[in-house]
Amino acid sequence: METNPDFNKYMDRYFNFAGQWESPSKCGLKVIHRKDGKTLAIATEIYRQNPGTPVTEWCAPLATLIMKELDCLPDQFIFIEHTPDLRSKLAFYDETFDLVTFDVDGHNLVNPKWSRLSPDLVDGMMEA
Amino acid sequence: MKFKLIYPRWEKLDGQTIFNLPPHGPVVMAAAIPHNIEIDFTDENVEDLIIDESPDFVGISMMLTTQVKRGWEIADQYRKLGKKVIFGGISTMLHAEETMLHADSVFLGEVEGRLDQVFQDFHKNDLKKIYNFISTPPDMSLIGPAKRDILKKDLYYHKGFRMVDLFHASRGCIYDCYPCAVRYLGGRGFRPRPIDKVVEELSQMDNNRLFIVDNSLALDTQWEKDLFKAMIPLKKKWVSHTIEDKDEVLDLAAQAGAWYVYQAVFDTSDYIKNRIKQYHEYGIAVEGTILLGLDNQTEDDIKRLVDFLLEIELDLAEFTVLAPFPHTKAYSDLLKQGRIFDTDWNHYNAGKVVYHPKHMSAERLGELYQYAWDTFYQDEPQTMKMFNLINKVVSREIADGTYTPRRRDIADLSFGKKVPKLV
C-alpha cells in the first residue's frame, strides 16, 4: 500500500482505476464497514496527483467499481465524494463532501445525484 | 487523394470587435498528415463551405464548444453523400460522446506520429470509431512546424492589416484552474517543445506578429529564459498568456518581443495591481481577462472590479461570463449542485449565462456583463485602445527594421469581404 503524509481520516489509501477513455486515474479512498452492516466509501479527488479522470466526472462507474471490489450490494453501499481544501487564494478549492445516490441498472450504479454534506454529518456517518 | 479539412463557423459575440485569426488546430493537424495527401482547407469563419462529392475523406477540426453543433451538421451532410468523416481538436475531445453520433471516427489526443495509421485505415476501409491517444501524448520533438500553407492568407487581413499568426511552444499545464479544461485536454504535466524546434518553426514564419497560445509561459523558469533568449534574434512581436513575474524573465521576454499579455484579473488586490505595473515597467502591455459570475462575486464585487480595472490602467479588457465547459471543475461543481439550466452548446460562448449564479439571477449577471464592457470602454472605445497597442508595436518594428506596411491592395476588405470606405 502506498503511504502519503496527506492521508487523513477521510483517505487512507489510493485507488487506481481506468477513467474515461481508459485513462489511468487515481483517487483517495477510505472504506468503513459500519456497525449497521452498510459499507461507506469516501472517494477523494486528489487533483494534481490524479493523472486522469476526476472523481466527479467518473462518479457512477467509479462507485460501481468500488462497490464491486468491496463485494457490496447497492442497498448496502454508501458513496461520498470528497474534495480536500487546497488552501487556494480562490474559494473554489475549499473542502466539500457530497453524498452521491444512484439509480441501479442491473449490477451498475447510474444517474448520480449529489447532495452536500457538512463535515460533522460525514463524521457522524463514519461512526454509525 | 483529397482530404477536405473544415473549421466550422461559430456565432460571434454581440457588440464585440470581430477578429478572425488564422486557426491553429487545423495547421498543426495538417503537418502530421502524410505528405501524399492533398489537403483542401476551409475556414467557415472567413469563407463559404461548399459541400459536394469532391473530397475522398472529410476531417472536421473544432476548437470551441460553440463550433460543435455546426460541425455535426456539416458531418451529417457529408455522410448523407456517402463520405467518411473524422473529427478532431479540442472541442471534439470535450464533446466526444455526442460527436461520435455524427462521425465515422473521432480522434482524441495529439496527432503527431498518429495520422499515417488513420489514413492507412481509411484506405483499407477499416477506419476505427475512436483513435484514443488521450493518455499517451507524443514525444514533443515530433512536433514539427505547423503547415500554414493550407491557409488562404489573404482572408486573415482586416482593412489591409494582417492578423497575428498562432504558434505554440509547449503543451499541458500543471495547474487545475476552475474554468479550464487543459488538465483533460493536454494533461497535468507541462511539456515544452525543444527550443531548437521552436526556433526552427518561428524562423519559417513570414508573419512578424504572433500569438503564442500556450496556456501559460509561467511554468518553468529556466525553459522560459532559454526560450526568450533564443527568440531575441528573430525580432518577432508577440502576444501570450501570463509570463512569470520574475524581473529577469520579464526583461528577457521584453527583449524577445513581448507585445502584450493576457492576464487574468480575479480580484482587486495589490498583487494584481503590482503585477500589471510590473508588466508595464518592461514595456509589455496587458489585456485583462475578467471572468464574471464566479461564486465569490456579488453584484457590488463586479462593479468594484470594473472600477479597479480603470484605476490600474489596463490596456485592454476582455469580459466573459463563466461558461461551465465539460471536463472543468466549474462544470463538475455546477452539475453537482444542479445549477446548469441551459445545455445548448451554441450558448457556451462566454457571453451568455447558462447557469444559476450564486449571488444574483442569470439575467442580472447578463446585465452586469454588459455593464462591464460598456463602463470599461466608456471613455475610450475598444477600437481606439487596440489602435494604441498597434501603434506601440509599429514603433518597435520600425525601430528594429521589421515593420511591414499595411497592404493597400486589400485595404477595402475585412476578412475577405468588402467593407464600405470611410470618407
Interface residues (C-beta under 8 A of the other chain):
Chain A: W21 E22 S23 P24 Y47 R48 N50 P51 G52 T53 P54 T56 E57 E81 L90 A91 F92 Y93 D98 W114 R116
Chain B: A96 L108 I130 N132 I134 S135 I174 D176 Y178 Y184 G187 R188 F266 L294 D295 N296 H327 K329 A330 S332 D333 L335 K336 Q337
